[in-house]
Amino acid sequence: MLKEVAAEREVNHRFYTLVHLMYLPDIGSLLAPEVDRELEARVSPLAPSHAELVNQTWKFGGSEKGFRNIQKLISSFPSCCITDGQGQPVSWILVYDYCAMGMLYTLPEHRGKGYAKVLICSMARRLHAEGYPVYCFIEEENTLSHRLFTKLGFTEAPSYRAAWFEFNF
């Protein structure tokens, strides 16, 4: 229906994706991995100077608008990353302005080390401690993320599906 109305009114639009809502029923449901001290010491918040890296890797980023949005999120909401030996982020997660976790990403050369698990659990604990709901949206075709969040104790809201569109871009 949105596509038809937008076309009828000559509003430019594009469909992005369908998403699942995944949530953590309670913090006791979180199946957190063991984390060694060395790795734990490398977990820190993202800095505004990291916005360009996040923007370059984010599926919906790569633009000035995306860069400004990411800067705002990093400056205003919780985030965390795992850094390499030079202090540069190699894996990260942010929180959107509507409180959902998102933009989870690990640089390809650092995948398979469990970094995403550590970041999801760290952010889930923080959000829960601050009294916020712990949830995220996962694209239908992103089976890897869906499986990861499920293994960590998240539950899918089976009756919820959202379609993301952009209008007047």
Long-range contacts (C-beta under 8 A, 24 or more apart in sequence): 2-163, 2-165, 6-167, 11-167, 11-168, 12-167, 12-168, 12-169, 13-165, 13-166, 13-167, 13-168, 13-169, 14-165, 14-166, 14-169, 15-163, 15-164, 15-165, 16-60, 16-163, 16-164, 16-165, 16-166, 17-139, 17-140, 17-141, 17-163, 17-164, 18-139, 18-140, 18-161, 18-162, 18-163, 18-164, 19-137, 19-138, 19-139, 19-140, 19-161, 19-162, 19-163, 19-164, 20-137, 20-138, 20-139, 20-140, 20-146, 20-156, 20-157, 20-160, 20-161, 21-135, 21-136, 21-137, 21-156, 21-157, 21-160, 21-162, 22-135, 22-136, 22-137, 22-138, 22-146, 22-149, 22-150, 22-154, 22-155, 22-156, 22-157, 23-133, 23-134, 23-135, 23-136, 23-154, 23-155, 23-157, 24-124, 24-128, 24-134, 24-135, 24-153, 24-154, 24-155, 25-153, 25-155, 27-124, 27-125, 27-128, 27-134, 29-153, 29-154, 29-155, 30-121, 30-124, 30-125, 30-152, 30-153, 31-151, 31-152, 31-153, 32-117, 32-121, 32-125, 32-152, 33-114, 33-117, 33-118, 33-121, 35-118, 39-82, 39-118, 42-82, 42-83, 42-84, 43-80, 43-81, 43-82, 43-118, 43-119, 43-122, 44-80, 44-81, 44-83, 45-74, 45-78, 45-79, 45-80, 45-81, 46-74, 46-79, 46-80, 46-81, 46-89, 46-92, 46-94, 47-74, 48-74, 48-75, 50-74, 50-81, 50-89, 50-92, 53-88, 53-89, 54-92, 54-94, 54-103, 54-105, 57-105, 57-107, 58-103, 58-105, 70-94, 70-103, 72-97, 73-97, 73-103, 78-123, 78-126, 78-127, 78-130, 80-119, 80-122, 80-123, 80-126, 81-119, 82-115, 82-118, 82-119, 84-110, 90-115, 91-115, 91-116, 91-119, 92-119, 93-119, 93-120, 93-123, 95-123, 95-127, 99-127, 99-132, 99-133, 99-135, 100-135, 100-136, 100-137, 101-127, 101-134, 101-135, 101-136, 102-136, 102-137, 104-136, 104-145, 116-148, 117-148, 117-152, 120-148, 120-149, 120-152, 121-152, 124-152, 137-162
